[in-house]
Amino acid sequence: DADVTQTPRNRITKTGKRIMLECSQTKGHDRMYWYRQDPGLGLRLIYYSFDVKDINKGEISDGYSVSRQAQAKFSLSLESAIPNQTALYFCATSDRGVWHTQYFGPGTRLTVL
Amino acid sequence: GIQVEQSPPDLILQEGANSTLRCNFSDSVNNLQWFHQNPWGQLINLFYIPSGTKQNGRLSATTVATERYSLLYISSSQTTDSGVYFCAVSGGSYIPTFGRGTSLIVHP
């Protein structure tokens, strides 16, 4: 969905490096989410934000941090990347709660060597 | 936490065939969704269905919460239905638990 964009789309980095994944949306939604998908598995929620001043931990927040710079922007940071953070990362938005329709970005494939 | 099992893990169909995908969960849920991930990785919500039955075109879903399962029906399958179908549930929190998915391949 072009309304939700993620940058970069692919990233290879080394262990110990700090990396930021960015998400932008033009849907005007207040609620934004970061998920992680490992091969052969479903998604796991990392962080979610219901507005600019509201940020909450999800199922697997350890090793990650987020920043909600504006209604339209939600960034995910890996402070010191490690190989088991190699995964596909998705950003999503919704105009209601996480249990209502979410619109996903195209994903960022991150490889940590 | 709630355990989610999806079956079958893999499904191969000829175009035009019908199929049923199942999602079993281990505890009471207040929330349940079905998602489709296409072969290029794009994720799309299909249904929010904590109970009852919904239909959207060739797809329909039924959740029997008291028996802890949900079914996704695909009728007259098309090649564009290929991908992975995920079920996600929660007992009332904002944090979903996803199943491992059913991988569907529809041959022309």
gemmi code that builds the backbone of each chain (N, CA, C; Angstrom):
import gemmi

chains = {
    "A": [
        ("ASP", (0.855, -1.184, 0.000), (0.000, 0.000, 0.000), (0.889, 1.232, 0.000)),
        ("ALA", (0.814, 2.029, -1.064), (1.699, 3.167, -1.214), (1.461, 4.210, -0.152)),
        ("ASP", (0.358, 4.136, 0.580), (0.077, 5.098, 1.638), (0.980, 4.900, 2.846)),
        ("VAL", (1.594, 3.745, 2.956), (2.518, 3.456, 4.050), (3.850, 3.064, 3.423)),
        ("THR", (4.869, 3.852, 3.659), (6.177, 3.604, 3.068), (7.208, 3.303, 4.142)),
        ("GLN", (8.153, 2.457, 3.785), (9.225, 2.084, 4.701), (10.564, 2.276, 4.007)),
        ("THR", (11.499, 2.814, 4.733), (12.859, 2.946, 4.223), (13.860, 2.519, 5.276)),
        ("PRO", (14.937, 1.825, 4.877), (15.170, 1.279, 3.548), (14.320, 0.036, 3.311)),
        ("ARG", (14.301, -0.479, 2.116), (13.585, -1.719, 1.825), (14.463, -2.931, 2.134)),
        ("ASN", (15.743, -2.760, 1.988), (16.695, -3.818, 2.315), (17.901, -3.191, 2.984)),
        ("ARG", (18.435, -3.908, 3.995), (19.600, -3.361, 4.682), (20.433, -4.521, 5.203)),
        ("ILE", (21.730, -4.423, 4.933), (22.681, -5.371, 5.506), (23.605, -4.585, 6.424)),
        ("THR", (23.754, -5.042, 7.642), (24.591, -4.328, 8.590), (25.412, -5.331, 9.397)),
        ("LYS", (26.274, -4.812, 10.234), (27.150, -5.678, 11.021), (26.751, -5.649, 12.489)),
        ("THR", (27.107, -6.699, 13.164), (26.844, -6.798, 14.599), (27.411, -5.591, 15.324)),
        ("GLY", (26.574, -5.018, 16.222), (27.008, -3.888, 17.026), (26.664, -2.536, 16.454)),
        ("LYS", (26.277, -2.493, 15.202), (25.932, -1.219, 14.575), (24.549, -0.753, 15.025)),
        ("ARG", (24.372, 0.569, 15.073), (23.056, 1.142, 15.323), (22.372, 1.355, 13.980)),
        ("ILE", (21.109, 0.979, 13.911), (20.393, 1.119, 12.656), (18.981, 1.630, 12.926)),
        ("MET", (18.479, 2.448, 12.021), (17.134, 2.986, 12.134), (16.325, 2.609, 10.902)),
        ("LEU", (15.126, 2.126, 11.155), (14.160, 1.852, 10.096), (13.069, 2.906, 10.205)),
        ("GLU", (12.680, 3.460, 9.066), (11.718, 4.547, 9.086), (10.409, 4.165, 8.421)),
        ("CYS", (9.348, 4.722, 8.946), (8.012, 4.482, 8.415), (7.293, 5.808, 8.310)),
        ("SER", (6.673, 6.035, 7.154), (5.862, 7.226, 6.936), (4.516, 6.823, 6.363)),
        ("GLN", (3.491, 7.574, 6.748), (2.158, 7.266, 6.232), (1.410, 8.536, 5.857)),
        ("THR", (0.606, 8.405, 4.820), (-0.196, 9.535, 4.357), (-1.681, 9.271, 4.571)),
        ("LYS", (-1.996, 8.285, 5.399), (-3.390, 7.929, 5.601), (-4.055, 8.787, 6.682)),
        ("GLY", (-3.267, 9.570, 7.395), (-3.852, 10.398, 8.441), (-4.234, 9.640, 9.692)),
        ("HIS", (-3.713, 8.432, 9.840), (-4.046, 7.613, 11.002), (-3.222, 8.014, 12.221)),
        ("ASP", (-3.833, 7.908, 13.393), (-3.115, 8.202, 14.628), (-2.281, 7.016, 15.096)),
        ("ARG", (-2.705, 5.803, 14.744), (-2.111, 4.610, 15.350), (-1.112, 3.957, 14.411)),
        ("MET", (0.065, 3.685, 14.936), (1.116, 3.064, 14.141), (1.773, 1.946, 14.925)),
        ("TYR", (2.314, 0.952, 14.160), (2.815, -0.275, 14.767), (4.091, -0.720, 14.062)),
        ("TRP", (4.953, -1.395, 14.803), (6.095, -2.100, 14.223), (5.998, -3.577, 14.581)),
        ("TYR", (6.144, -4.402, 13.526), (6.119, -5.851, 13.677), (7.419, -6.439, 13.136)),
        ("ARG", (7.693, -7.648, 13.598), (8.816, -8.423, 13.077), (8.294, -9.775, 12.598)),
        ("GLN", (8.802, -10.233, 11.422), (8.435, -11.556, 10.923), (9.694, -12.364, 10.671)),
        ("ASP", (9.766, -13.524, 11.277), (10.856, -14.459, 11.043), (10.389, -15.533, 10.074)),
        ("PRO", (11.325, -16.142, 9.331), (10.935, -17.138, 8.307), (10.044, -18.232, 8.877)),
        ("GLY", (8.951, -18.508, 8.178), (8.049, -19.574, 8.585), (7.173, -19.249, 9.778)),
        ("LEU", (7.223, -18.011, 10.222), (6.435, -17.629, 11.400), (5.516, -16.465, 11.071)),
        ("GLY", (4.566, -16.246, 11.961), (3.716, -15.075, 11.828), (4.411, -13.836, 12.361)),
        ("LEU", (3.660, -12.764, 12.484), (4.222, -11.504, 12.943), (4.227, -11.428, 14.469)),
        ("ARG", (5.189, -10.683, 14.990), (5.220, -10.374, 16.417), (5.327, -8.866, 16.576)),
        ("LEU", (4.528, -8.328, 17.498), (4.453, -6.886, 17.695), (5.626, -6.414, 18.540)),
        ("ILE", (6.337, -5.408, 18.058), (7.504, -4.872, 18.766), (7.103, -3.673, 19.610)),
        ("TYR", (6.520, -2.667, 18.993), (6.027, -1.470, 19.665), (4.776, -0.997, 18.949)),
        ("TYR", (3.948, -0.232, 19.684), (2.817, 0.417, 19.060), (2.599, 1.785, 19.694)),
        ("SER", (1.977, 2.656, 18.897), (1.792, 4.050, 19.316), (0.395, 4.488, 18.903)),
        ("PHE", (-0.378, 4.972, 19.844), (-1.740, 5.397, 19.536), (-1.826, 6.887, 19.246)),
        ("ASP", (-0.833, 7.651, 19.626), (-0.679, 9.020, 19.160), (0.750, 9.443, 19.459)),
        ("VAL", (1.083, 10.665, 19.118), (2.466, 11.120, 19.189), (3.038, 10.989, 20.604)),
        ("LYS", (2.194, 11.139, 21.607), (2.679, 11.099, 22.990), (2.462, 9.750, 23.663)),
        ("ASP", (2.019, 8.772, 22.901), (1.676, 7.473, 23.479), (2.456, 6.374, 22.771)),
        ("ILE", (3.388, 5.746, 23.484), (4.187, 4.653, 22.926), (4.160, 3.494, 23.908)),
        ("ASN", (3.954, 2.291, 23.379), (3.794, 1.129, 24.231), (4.629, -0.034, 23.717)),
        ("LYS", (5.127, -0.830, 24.647), (5.882, -2.026, 24.267), (4.932, -3.116, 23.810)),
        ("GLY", (5.406, -3.876, 22.829), (4.663, -5.027, 22.382), (5.224, -6.295, 22.978)),
        ("GLU", (5.152, -7.364, 22.205), (5.565, -8.672, 22.704), (7.080, -8.796, 22.834)),
        ("ILE", (7.841, -8.158, 21.926), (9.287, -8.389, 21.855), (10.046, -7.079, 21.724)),
        ("SER", (9.966, -6.205, 22.706), (10.578, -4.882, 22.601), (12.059, -4.850, 22.985)),
        ("ASP", (12.553, -5.869, 23.665), (13.957, -5.851, 24.101), (14.892, -5.739, 22.904)),
        ("GLY", (15.837, -4.784, 23.001), (16.809, -4.588, 21.921), (16.360, -3.589, 20.879)),
        ("TYR", (15.139, -3.078, 21.045), (14.570, -2.119, 20.105), (14.130, -0.856, 20.846)),
        ("SER", (14.086, 0.266, 20.126), (13.477, 1.481, 20.628), (12.746, 2.148, 19.474)),
        ("VAL", (11.833, 3.032, 19.806), (11.058, 3.708, 18.766), (10.986, 5.190, 19.053)),
        ("SER", (10.646, 5.923, 18.012), (10.431, 7.362, 18.109), (9.256, 7.728, 17.218)),
        ("ARG", (8.310, 8.469, 17.791), (7.163, 8.950, 17.006), (7.392, 10.445, 16.795)),
        ("GLN", (7.980, 10.754, 15.657), (8.405, 12.134, 15.417), (7.231, 13.042, 15.072)),
        ("ALA", (6.206, 12.455, 14.518), (5.023, 13.199, 14.090), (3.917, 12.180, 13.889)),
        ("GLN", (2.724, 12.666, 13.660), (1.622, 11.732, 13.433), (1.960, 10.767, 12.300)),
        ("ALA", (2.654, 11.279, 11.296), (2.886, 10.484, 10.098), (4.164, 9.662, 10.131)),
        ("LYS", (4.977, 9.781, 11.164), (6.293, 9.134, 11.145), (6.551, 8.361, 12.431)),
        ("PHE", (7.018, 7.116, 12.232), (7.284, 6.227, 13.367), (8.534, 5.436, 13.029)),
        ("SER", (9.595, 5.640, 13.790), (10.885, 5.021, 13.476), (11.221, 3.937, 14.487)),
        ("LEU", (11.858, 2.904, 14.009), (12.312, 1.793, 14.846), (13.836, 1.765, 14.823)),
        ("SER", (14.439, 1.709, 16.003), (15.901, 1.667, 16.089), (16.369, 0.386, 16.754)),
        ("LEU", (17.462, -0.134, 16.222), (18.186, -1.221, 16.861), (19.466, -0.595, 17.388)),
        ("GLU", (19.579, -0.482, 18.690), (20.695, 0.256, 19.283), (22.037, -0.411, 19.008)),
        ("SER", (22.060, -1.715, 19.087), (23.288, -2.474, 18.820), (22.851, -3.790, 18.185)),
        ("ALA", (22.827, -3.788, 16.859), (22.244, -4.920, 16.132), (22.972, -6.229, 16.416)),
        ("ILE", (22.194, -7.304, 16.491), (22.753, -8.639, 16.672), (22.151, -9.565, 15.611)),
        ("PRO", (22.851, -10.661, 15.282), (22.379, -11.525, 14.180), (20.948, -12.045, 14.344)),
        ("ASN", (20.487, -12.303, 15.572), (19.128, -12.836, 15.675), (18.052, -11.765, 15.497)),
        ("GLN", (18.458, -10.546, 15.163), (17.510, -9.523, 14.757), (17.341, -9.493, 13.234)),
        ("THR", (17.995, -10.400, 12.579), (17.773, -10.578, 11.143), (16.348, -11.043, 10.921)),
        ("ALA", (15.579, -10.263, 10.157), (14.150, -10.554, 9.995), (13.568, -9.586, 8.979)),
        ("LEU", (12.284, -9.772, 8.719), (11.503, -8.855, 7.896), (10.689, -7.985, 8.854)),
        ("TYR", (10.800, -6.678, 8.704), (10.129, -5.750, 9.608), (9.021, -5.011, 8.863)),
        ("PHE", (7.853, -4.982, 9.494), (6.704, -4.303, 8.910), (6.231, -3.176, 9.814)),
        ("CYS", (5.887, -2.072, 9.177), (5.185, -0.982, 9.827), (3.721, -1.066, 9.406)),
        ("ALA", (2.833, -0.656, 10.290), (1.411, -0.662, 9.955), (0.732, 0.534, 10.604)),
        ("THR", (-0.405, 0.911, 10.058), (-1.198, 1.994, 10.642), (-2.652, 1.550, 10.743)),
        ("SER", (-3.389, 2.205, 11.593), (-4.834, 1.995, 11.637), (-5.484, 3.251, 12.182)),
        ("ASP", (-6.763, 3.399, 11.856), (-7.469, 4.559, 12.392), (-8.238, 4.198, 13.661)),
        ("ARG", (-8.166, 2.941, 14.019), (-8.764, 2.503, 15.282), (-7.728, 1.603, 15.959)),
        ("GLY", (-8.159, 0.680, 16.774), (-7.210, -0.123, 17.514), (-6.530, -1.162, 16.647)),
        ("VAL", (-5.591, -1.857, 17.230), (-4.833, -2.883, 16.512), (-5.754, -3.998, 16.050)),
        ("TRP", (-6.894, -4.129, 16.655), (-7.828, -5.178, 16.259), (-8.854, -4.661, 15.268)),
        ("HIS", (-8.531, -3.620, 14.585), (-9.310, -3.186, 13.443), (-8.385, -3.122, 12.250)),
        ("THR", (-8.894, -2.741, 11.112), (-8.133, -2.869, 9.876), (-6.819, -2.120, 9.957)),
        ("GLN", (-5.746, -2.857, 9.714), (-4.423, -2.253, 9.665), (-3.947, -2.218, 8.228)),
        ("TYR", (-3.180, -1.195, 7.902), (-2.603, -1.035, 6.576), (-1.093, -1.164, 6.729)),
        ("PHE", (-0.534, -2.125, 6.006), (0.874, -2.457, 6.181), (1.749, -1.806, 5.122)),
        ("GLY", (2.959, -1.456, 5.525), (3.979, -1.059, 4.580), (4.530, -2.268, 3.853)),
        ("PRO", (5.445, -2.045, 2.900), (5.971, -3.142, 2.089), (7.003, -4.002, 2.802)),
        ("GLY", (7.466, -3.567, 3.958), (8.447, -4.346, 4.705), (9.883, -3.904, 4.450)),
        ("THR", (10.713, -4.125, 5.458), (12.156, -3.901, 5.347), (12.852, -5.208, 5.694)),
        ("ARG", (13.663, -5.694, 4.753), (14.411, -6.916, 5.020), (15.763, -6.533, 5.604)),
        ("LEU", (15.986, -6.901, 6.867), (17.209, -6.553, 7.582), (18.050, -7.793, 7.815)),
        ("THR", (19.309, -7.702, 7.442), (20.268, -8.777, 7.699), (21.387, -8.231, 8.565)),
        ("VAL", (21.631, -8.898, 9.686), (22.714, -8.507, 10.590), (23.783, -9.594, 10.533)),
        ("LEU", (24.968, -9.218, 10.079), (26.054, -10.192, 9.927), (26.904, -10.277, 11.177)),
    ],
    "B": [
        ("GLY", (0.712, -17.890, 27.520), (-0.058, -17.160, 26.534), (-0.901, -18.079, 25.681)),
        ("ILE", (-1.713, -17.474, 24.853), (-2.596, -18.237, 23.977), (-1.774, -18.900, 22.880)),
        ("GLN", (-2.058, -20.158, 22.632), (-1.424, -20.891, 21.530), (-2.359, -20.889, 20.325)),
        ("VAL", (-1.779, -20.710, 19.152), (-2.555, -20.683, 17.911), (-1.981, -21.727, 16.958)),
        ("GLU", (-2.847, -22.603, 16.511), (-2.428, -23.619, 15.542), (-3.246, -23.484, 14.273)),
        ("GLN", (-2.565, -23.448, 13.138), (-3.246, -23.357, 11.863), (-3.023, -24.631, 11.058)),
        ("SER", (-4.064, -25.021, 10.352), (-3.957, -26.208, 9.509), (-4.752, -26.018, 8.225)),
        ("PRO", (-4.327, -26.689, 7.145), (-3.069, -27.407, 7.037), (-1.912, -26.425, 6.911)),
        ("PRO", (-0.693, -26.858, 7.117), (0.442, -25.950, 6.941), (0.679, -25.588, 5.483)),
        ("ASP", (0.372, -26.512, 4.594), (0.561, -26.289, 3.161), (-0.651, -26.819, 2.409)),
        ("LEU", (-0.988, -26.120, 1.332), (-2.152, -26.507, 0.538), (-1.877, -26.144, -0.914)),
        ("ILE", (-2.100, -27.122, -1.791), (-1.915, -26.892, -3.223), (-3.230, -27.184, -3.926)),
        ("LEU", (-3.699, -26.246, -4.711), (-4.995, -26.369, -5.380), (-4.880, -26.066, -6.868)),
        ("GLN", (-5.830, -26.578, -7.618), (-6.028, -26.148, -8.987), (-7.002, -24.970, -8.972)),
        ("GLU", (-6.801, -24.074, -9.890), (-7.686, -22.921, -10.016), (-9.136, -23.402, -10.108)),
        ("GLY", (-10.011, -22.732, -9.362), (-11.421, -23.095, -9.369), (-11.847, -23.959, -8.197)),
        ("ALA", (-10.885, -24.539, -7.497), (-11.211, -25.400, -6.363), (-11.567, -24.563, -5.142)),
        ("ASN", (-12.270, -25.203, -4.211), (-12.607, -24.571, -2.934), (-11.692, -25.100, -1.839)),
        ("SER", (-11.519, -24.322, -0.773), (-10.669, -24.772, 0.324), (-11.148, -24.192, 1.650)),
        ("THR", (-10.762, -24.882, 2.710), (-11.063, -24.432, 4.071), (-9.782, -24.434, 4.894)),
        ("LEU", (-9.483, -23.312, 5.489), (-8.317, -23.177, 6.351), (-8.820, -23.052, 7.791)),
        ("ARG", (-8.086, -23.661, 8.704), (-8.546, -23.706, 10.084), (-7.553, -23.049, 11.021)),
        ("CYS", (-8.098, -22.408, 12.062), (-7.300, -21.777, 13.110), (-7.869, -22.226, 14.445)),
        ("ASN", (-7.081, -22.961, 15.215), (-7.469, -23.378, 16.558), (-6.702, -22.551, 17.580)),
        ("PHE", (-7.355, -22.196, 18.664), (-6.677, -21.428, 19.704), (-6.985, -22.031, 21.069)),
        ("SER", (-6.052, -21.810, 21.983), (-6.035, -22.591, 23.229), (-6.841, -21.985, 24.367)),
        ("ASP", (-7.316, -20.744, 24.203), (-8.020, -20.094, 25.298), (-9.063, -19.154, 24.715)),
        ("SER", (-9.879, -18.598, 25.580), (-10.903, -17.654, 25.126), (-10.249, -16.438, 24.499)),
        ("VAL", (-10.844, -15.959, 23.434), (-10.315, -14.784, 22.744), (-11.407, -13.746, 22.573)),
        ("ASN", (-10.998, -12.501, 22.618), (-11.910, -11.397, 22.327), (-11.684, -10.844, 20.933)),
        ("ASN", (-10.539, -11.179, 20.374), (-10.158, -10.616, 19.086), (-9.587, -11.704, 18.189)),
        ("LEU", (-9.944, -11.670, 16.925), (-9.400, -12.619, 15.958), (-9.406, -11.972, 14.587)),
        ("GLN", (-8.294, -12.110, 13.887), (-8.195, -11.582, 12.524), (-7.579, -12.622, 11.609)),
        ("TRP", (-7.945, -12.539, 10.344), (-7.300, -13.290, 9.280), (-6.565, -12.302, 8.366)),
        ("PHE", (-5.344, -12.697, 7.977), (-4.507, -11.892, 7.087), (-4.072, -12.740, 5.894)),
        ("HIS", (-3.788, -12.069, 4.788), (-3.185, -12.713, 3.635), (-1.856, -12.025, 3.340)),
        ("GLN", (-0.804, -12.829, 3.184), (0.494, -12.311, 2.751), (0.773, -12.857, 1.357)),
        ("ASN", (0.829, -11.987, 0.364), (1.017, -12.475, -1.013), (2.471, -12.899, -1.244)),
        ("PRO", (2.756, -13.521, -2.367), (4.124, -14.025, -2.607), (5.186, -12.931, -2.621)),
        ("TRP", (4.804, -11.700, -2.742), (5.764, -10.598, -2.721), (5.893, -9.994, -1.324)),
        ("GLY", (5.219, -10.572, -0.353), (5.379, -10.166, 1.033), (4.355, -9.175, 1.548)),
        ("GLN", (3.511, -8.659, 0.676), (2.525, -7.656, 1.103), (1.459, -8.290, 1.983)),
        ("LEU", (1.155, -7.622, 3.088), (0.162, -8.107, 4.051), (-1.130, -7.329, 3.927)),
        ("ILE", (-2.240, -8.059, 3.977), (-3.551, -7.437, 3.893), (-4.477, -8.078, 4.916)),
        ("ASN", (-5.199, -7.210, 5.662), (-6.270, -7.710, 6.520), (-7.379, -8.305, 5.673)),
        ("LEU", (-7.886, -9.453, 6.080), (-9.045, -10.032, 5.391), (-10.310, -9.844, 6.216)),
        ("PHE", (-10.265, -10.294, 7.451), (-11.436, -10.229, 8.314), (-11.025, -9.961, 9.761)),
        ("TYR", (-11.847, -9.164, 10.433), (-11.838, -9.074, 11.885), (-13.077, -9.820, 12.338)),
        ("ILE", (-12.891, -10.975, 12.998), (-14.034, -11.838, 13.239), (-13.890, -12.604, 14.557)),
        ("PRO", (-14.085, -11.950, 15.686), (-13.997, -12.646, 16.970), (-15.124, -13.651, 17.199)),
        ("SER", (-16.205, -13.513, 16.447), (-17.303, -14.480, 16.505), (-18.166, -14.287, 15.272)),
        ("GLY", (-18.978, -15.304, 14.980), (-19.917, -15.177, 13.882), (-19.321, -15.455, 12.524)),
        ("THR", (-20.020, -14.999, 11.503), (-19.661, -15.266, 10.114), (-19.646, -13.974, 9.325)),
        ("LYS", (-18.644, -13.848, 8.458), (-18.556, -12.710, 7.547), (-18.200, -13.213, 6.159)),
        ("GLN", (-18.603, -12.454, 5.160), (-18.263, -12.805, 3.789), (-17.800, -11.569, 3.053)),
        ("ASN", (-16.806, -11.801, 2.174), (-16.316, -10.739, 1.313), (-15.952, -11.369, -0.022)),
        ("GLY", (-16.878, -11.286, -0.945), (-16.642, -11.887, -2.256), (-16.512, -13.390, -2.164)),
        ("ARG", (-15.406, -13.924, -2.676), (-15.201, -15.378, -2.665), (-14.681, -15.884, -1.318)),
        ("LEU", (-14.377, -14.985, -0.418), (-13.856, -15.367, 0.891), (-14.928, -15.196, 1.947)),
        ("SER", (-14.942, -16.137, 2.869), (-15.807, -16.001, 4.035), (-15.087, -16.599, 5.238)),
        ("ALA", (-15.511, -16.189, 6.415), (-14.890, -16.681, 7.640), (-15.953, -16.908, 8.693)),
        ("THR", (-15.716, -17.917, 9.501), (-16.600, -18.232, 10.613), (-15.760, -18.482, 11.843)),
        ("THR", (-16.128, -17.882, 12.960), (-15.462, -18.139, 14.233), (-16.484, -18.679, 15.227)),
        ("VAL", (-16.162, -19.829, 15.806), (-16.979, -20.412, 16.877), (-16.156, -20.260, 18.149)),
        ("ALA", (-16.367, -19.144, 18.821), (-15.504, -18.800, 19.952), (-15.614, -19.822, 21.086)),
        ("THR", (-16.822, -20.351, 21.292), (-17.023, -21.294, 22.396), (-16.257, -22.590, 22.168)),
        ("GLU", (-15.986, -22.922, 20.903), (-15.240, -24.140, 20.593), (-13.802, -23.825, 20.181)),
        ("ARG", (-13.451, -22.564, 20.227), (-12.059, -22.129, 20.042), (-11.493, -22.458, 18.677)),
        ("TYR", (-12.244, -22.117, 17.644), (-11.689, -22.257, 16.308), (-12.328, -21.250, 15.360)),
        ("SER", (-11.596, -21.003, 14.283), (-12.093, -20.166, 13.210), (-11.749, -20.831, 11.885)),
        ("LEU", (-12.613, -20.642, 10.897), (-12.418, -21.209, 9.568), (-12.432, -20.100, 8.532)),
        ("LEU", (-11.541, -20.214, 7.583), (-11.526, -19.309, 6.429), (-11.825, -20.139, 5.196)),
        ("TYR", (-12.869, -19.745, 4.463), (-13.270, -20.449, 3.259), (-12.866, -19.631, 2.038)),
        ("ILE", (-12.245, -20.321, 1.093), (-11.929, -19.697, -0.189), (-12.662, -20.493, -1.261)),
        ("SER", (-13.531, -19.841, -1.977), (-14.269, -20.539, -3.042), (-13.731, -20.113, -4.401)),
        ("SER", (-13.848, -21.024, -5.350), (-13.413, -20.762, -6.735), (-12.038, -20.096, -6.754)),
        ("SER", (-11.078, -20.772, -6.168), (-9.767, -20.167, -5.974), (-9.145, -19.691, -7.291)),
        ("GLN", (-8.359, -18.633, -7.173), (-7.655, -18.033, -8.301), (-6.162, -17.991, -7.965)),
        ("THR", (-5.339, -17.859, -8.993), (-3.893, -17.839, -8.762), (-3.493, -16.688, -7.844)),
        ("THR", (-4.272, -15.623, -7.880), (-3.970, -14.468, -7.021), (-4.258, -14.736, -5.547)),
        ("ASP", (-4.905, -15.856, -5.245), (-5.126, -16.235, -3.853), (-3.876, -16.853, -3.231)),
        ("SER", (-2.895, -17.165, -4.039), (-1.673, -17.781, -3.520), (-1.005, -16.889, -2.469)),
        ("GLY", (-0.320, -17.529, -1.548), (0.358, -16.794, -0.490), (0.197, -17.513, 0.831)),
        ("VAL", (0.412, -16.783, 1.906), (0.279, -17.361, 3.243), (-0.865, -16.671, 3.975)),
        ("TYR", (-1.702, -17.482, 4.598), (-2.840, -16.970, 5.352), (-2.554, -17.134, 6.841)),
        ("PHE", (-2.648, -16.030, 7.560), (-2.374, -16.033, 8.993), (-3.646, -15.735, 9.778)),
        ("CYS", (-3.735, -16.388, 10.916), (-4.741, -16.097, 11.909), (-4.022, -15.452, 13.092)),
        ("ALA", (-4.623, -14.423, 13.685), (-4.053, -13.775, 14.867), (-5.151, -13.578, 15.898)),
        ("VAL", (-4.816, -13.810, 17.170), (-5.823, -13.717, 18.230), (-5.259, -12.968, 19.419)),
        ("SER", (-6.161, -12.494, 20.286), (-5.757, -12.043, 21.613), (-6.926, -12.230, 22.564)),
        ("GLY", (-6.602, -12.274, 23.844), (-7.617, -12.428, 24.875), (-8.165, -11.107, 25.361)),
        ("GLY", (-7.856, -10.034, 24.660), (-8.383, -8.740, 25.053), (-7.323, -7.671, 25.109)),
        ("SER", (-6.052, -8.065, 24.961), (-4.989, -7.061, 24.967), (-4.804, -6.514, 23.549)),
        ("TYR", (-3.934, -5.549, 23.439), (-3.618, -5.010, 22.122), (-2.596, -5.856, 21.388)),
        ("ILE", (-2.031, -6.858, 22.074), (-0.924, -7.614, 21.496), (-1.438, -8.895, 20.866)),
        ("PRO", (-1.293, -9.039, 19.550), (-1.792, -10.232, 18.877), (-0.810, -11.388, 18.970)),
        ("THR", (-1.341, -12.601, 18.972), (-0.549, -13.813, 18.801), (-0.908, -14.407, 17.460)),
        ("PHE", (0.112, -14.539, 16.607), (-0.104, -15.064, 15.265), (0.161, -16.560, 15.235)),
        ("GLY", (-0.578, -17.257, 14.388), (-0.235, -18.624, 14.045), (0.897, -18.641, 13.029)),
        ("ARG", (1.353, -19.849, 12.698), (2.461, -19.986, 11.729), (1.999, -19.884, 10.287)),
        ("GLY", (0.696, -19.896, 10.083), (0.181, -19.671, 8.751), (-0.079, -20.940, 7.950)),
        ("THR", (-0.905, -20.791, 6.918), (-1.141, -21.834, 5.904), (-0.641, -21.291, 4.587)),
        ("SER", (0.305, -22.011, 3.992), (0.841, -21.613, 2.695), (-0.009, -22.214, 1.577)),
        ("LEU", (-0.594, -21.371, 0.755), (-1.485, -21.801, -0.320), (-0.858, -21.512, -1.678)),
        ("ILE", (-0.841, -22.528, -2.518), (-0.417, -22.359, -3.905), (-1.586, -22.764, -4.789)),
        ("VAL", (-1.988, -21.865, -5.671), (-3.068, -22.149, -6.614), (-2.467, -22.196, -8.016)),
        ("HIS", (-2.561, -23.366, -8.641), (-2.030, -23.548, -9.986), (-3.084, -23.231, -11.028)),
        ("PRO", (-2.659, -22.623, -12.146), (-3.630, -22.327, -13.219), (-4.085, -23.586, -13.923)),
    ],
}
model = gemmi.Model(1)
for chain_id, residues in chains.items():
    chain = gemmi.Chain(chain_id)
    for i, (resn, *xyz) in enumerate(residues, 1):
        res = gemmi.Residue()
        res.name, res.seqid = resn, gemmi.SeqId(i, " ")
        for name, pos in zip(("N", "CA", "C"), xyz):
            atom = gemmi.Atom()
            atom.name, atom.element = name, gemmi.Element(name[0])
            atom.pos, atom.b_iso = gemmi.Position(*pos), 0.0
            res.add_atom(atom)
        chain.add_residue(res)
    model.add_chain(chain)
structure = gemmi.Structure()
structure.add_model(model)
structure.setup_entities()
